[in-house]
Amino acid sequence: MGPAPAFPTEDDVTSVLRGVVDPELGSDIVDLGMVKGVALEPDEGLVRIRIALTTAGCPLRAEIQRDVRARTLDLPGVQRVKIDWSELSQDEKAATMATARRRVAERNPVTAVPPTTKVLMIASGKGGVGKSSVTVNLAAAMAAEGHHVGLIDADIWGHSVPRMLGVDGRLQGAEGGRILPHSHPVGAGRIDVVSMGFLVDREETALMWRGLMLNRAVQHFLEDVAWDPGLEYLLIDMPPGTGDVQMGLAKMLPRAEMIVVTTPSRSAQKVAARAVNMGRQNYLRVLGVIENMSWFVAPDGTRHPIFGSGGGQDLADEAGVELIGQIPIENAVADGGDHGRPIALGEGAAADEFRRLAKLVTTELAPPTALAGCTARMLDEPDADAETPVLLRRA
């Protein structure tokens, strides 16, 4: 074994906390002046963080706490996180509100994604591991539970989401020059989806684009789509690997969280580790690992690990996260993807696992944001120090 990784510095901790965004104010807690101090105890593997809220009893505290802990525990060597809470003084509250207003006045929203939407990037180190199938079936299972789910097919070269969902037709325009996503009812919920597949005549059409054009195409999906203000989740089917599109998305969506898909193969696991590293270098929280094609179940009930075993667990152990799911091999998975019938809406072991995963994501790993009004009222109060008050309105 090599030497233990160096314990993070205060700057390292502060950097990852820039990924923690106040859901109502739309800026990170460092920029808003809510992080009041960081103390390190390397011998104990402990990081202490002082955070001041706009209101001591803010109901959003639990969500901020969960995000702070998860991102800080992602740093090497950190075993425990202790958060000391306090409340901003009146002068500090005024400064925080002024910062939030100034951020809105200085720039257009970076994306059209509502600030309360949970963004989940579904990533892989290489192609051929079933990442798109996992993304579509997870989205379908979440929508079937009654959630409003957005889905971006950011795998520009290998766009397959329209076929897997059974949705086709060109994208249409909305008011204000925005793009209207295709809306696909699923159970008690719905999926709003955009894909390059809706902009070409045939799925087989090859896009001979390079990095800058690819980044711009994905940027349009984030900035120019008329996403519904009530969108609870946005799943992004990422291109495989760690190229320009992946890094561009990570920078545009600092609040995003990542799920990494691999197969039981050790070689796939080693490549998938690069996707984990890319995410963490961009301060994204890694929610967990899904192992696809884990085993084939014979008619007599015996399991046969056709593609090897252990890759998913090894990746999870290396990344310091949980192996949150193992999808068995079933003909119905591929058949459903080919004919626009996600297996998550059917029957069988794979369907059961996707439904379990959807429940895990929506109740434990990334529950929907529920705005509680801690700061919204304060944002609508004029800034006495500003010559022209700027009001920040929630979508």
C-alpha positions, 0 to 999 in steps of 0.5 A: 500500500502507498502512503496515506493521502495528505489531510485536506487543508482549510482551502480544500474544505472551503473549495468543496463547500462552494458546491453547497448552494442555498436552494432559495438564494441560488448562491453557494454558502461560501459566497453568501458569507455563511461559512464562518470558519473551518478547523482541522483535527488530522489526528482524529480525521475530523473537520469542524465547520462553523455555519451561520444561517439566516434563521436559526431554526431554518427548516432547510438546515437539514438539507444544507447539513446533509450536503456539507457532510457528504461533500466534506467526507469525500475529501481524503482522510476525513472520517468525521464532520462536526458542524457548529450552527449559529445565526447571522447577525442583522448586519450579516443578513443584510450583507448576505441578501445584498450578495444574493441580489447582486448575483442576480443583477450581475448575470443571467441565470447560468442555467434554466434549471430551477434552483430546487431541482436535484441534478443527477449525472449518470456517468461511466468511464467507458461505453458499453456498460449500459449507462443510458439504459440505467438512466432511462429506467431510473428516470422511468421508475422515479416518474412512476412513483409520481415525481416530475423528472427531467432527462437530458441526453448529453451523450451527443455521439451515442444519443439513444434515449428517445428510442429507449423511451419510445418518444420521437418528433422534433423539439418545438419552440416555447414562449421567449425563444425557449425550447420545449422539451418532449413531455412523456407521462409515466404512471403518476408522474412524467418525464420531460426529455431533450436529446440530439436525437430530436434534432436529427432525421435518423438515429443513425446520423453521425454527428461530426462535431468537435469539443466546442460544438458539443459543449455548446449543444449541451449548454443549450439544453441547460440554458435554453430549454423551458424546464418546468419550475416544479421539476424535482429531478434532472437526470443527465445521461453523460457521455462516457469518459472524462472529456470536454462535455463532462468537464463543461457540465460539471462546471455549469452544474456545481450542485450536481451529484453523480452516480457512476455505472460500471459492470462486474469486469475489473477492467471496466471498474478501473476505467470507471474510477476515472469518472469518479476522479473527474467528478471529485476534482470538480467538487461533485458529490458521488452518490454511489455506484451501480453495477450493471449486468451483474449476473444472469439468473437461470430458470432454476434460480442459479446466478451466473456472473457472465461478465465476472464479479466484484467490479462494482464493489471494488469501485465503490470501495475505492471511491469510498461510497456505497454500491447502491444497486446491481442490475441483473442481465435480462433479455427484457431489458434490451428488448424494452430499450429497443422498443421504447418500453423501459423494463422498470415499468414491467416485471422481473428482477431487473424491474424490481431493482430499478424500482428499489433504486428509485425509492432509495434515491428519492427517499435517502440519497437525494430526496426532493428539495422542499422550500420552507421559506427561510429566506424567500421573504427576506429576498423580497424586501428592498435593500436599503443600501441599494440605489435601485432595489433588485428583487430575487423571485423564485421560479 
